[in-house]
Amino acid sequence: MNPLNPKKLLLSKWTAVQPIRKDKHFLVTKVVAPEFVGEKTQWVDIEAVFSRSTQRLAWRDLQNDDLWKQGWV
């Protein structure tokens, strides 16, 4: 499990263990702010480096070593 802090995720680099639609390298482009004050951050937008497609996922999913590796491997 990768130790992560949602405040430090912006512009971090990630490699998908299994390519997603032929994309392997991703960059966190946005940390989605919570809807209400006092709530914790739950979502991030990641952008594929090659195709520039964006998807939203729960930032805690990035801690799963079976799906993501931190950095560009």
C-alpha positions as CSV (number, residue, x, y, z in Angstrom):
1,M,0.0,0.0,0.0
2,N,1.3,3.4,-1.0
3,P,1.1,6.0,1.8
4,L,-0.6,9.1,0.4
5,N,-1.7,12.5,1.5
6,P,-4.5,14.0,-0.7
7,K,-3.0,17.4,-0.3
8,K,0.2,16.3,-2.1
9,L,-1.5,14.4,-5.0
10,L,-1.7,17.3,-7.5
11,L,0.6,16.8,-10.4
12,S,1.8,13.4,-9.1
13,K,2.7,10.8,-11.7
14,W,1.2,7.2,-11.8
15,T,1.6,4.1,-13.8
16,A,-1.2,1.7,-14.3
17,V,-0.2,-2.0,-13.7
18,Q,-2.7,-3.0,-16.4
19,P,-3.0,-0.4,-19.2
20,I,-6.4,1.4,-19.4
21,R,-7.5,1.7,-23.0
22,K,-3.8,1.5,-24.2
23,D,-2.8,4.2,-21.7
24,K,-0.2,3.4,-19.0
25,H,1.1,6.7,-17.6
26,F,-1.1,9.2,-15.9
27,L,-0.8,12.5,-14.2
28,V,-3.1,13.8,-11.4
29,T,-4.5,17.1,-12.9
30,K,-7.1,18.0,-10.3
31,V,-7.9,17.2,-6.7
32,V,-11.7,17.6,-6.4
33,A,-12.7,19.8,-3.5
34,P,-15.4,18.4,-1.2
35,E,-18.9,19.6,-1.6
36,F,-19.3,20.7,2.0
37,V,-16.9,22.4,4.3
38,G,-15.4,19.9,6.8
39,E,-15.6,16.9,4.5
40,K,-12.5,15.1,3.3
41,T,-11.3,15.0,-0.3
42,Q,-12.5,11.8,-2.0
43,W,-11.9,12.3,-5.8
44,V,-9.0,13.1,-8.2
45,D,-9.0,13.6,-11.9
46,I,-6.2,11.8,-13.7
47,E,-5.1,12.5,-17.3
48,A,-3.5,10.0,-19.6
49,V,-0.2,11.3,-20.8
50,F,-0.5,9.8,-24.3
51,S,-4.2,10.3,-25.2
52,R,-5.0,13.2,-22.9
53,S,-8.2,11.5,-21.8
54,T,-9.4,12.3,-18.3
55,Q,-11.1,10.1,-15.7
56,R,-12.2,10.6,-12.2
57,L,-11.5,8.1,-9.5
58,A,-11.3,7.9,-5.7
59,W,-7.9,9.0,-4.6
60,R,-7.7,6.0,-2.2
61,D,-7.7,3.7,-5.3
62,L,-4.2,4.9,-6.0
63,Q,-3.0,3.2,-2.8
64,N,-3.8,-0.2,-4.3
65,D,-0.5,-1.7,-5.5
66,D,-2.3,-4.2,-7.7
67,L,-3.6,-1.4,-9.8
68,W,-1.2,1.6,-9.6
69,K,2.5,2.2,-9.1
70,Q,3.7,5.7,-8.1
71,G,5.9,7.4,-10.6
72,W,6.5,6.4,-14.3
73,V,7.8,2.9,-14.3
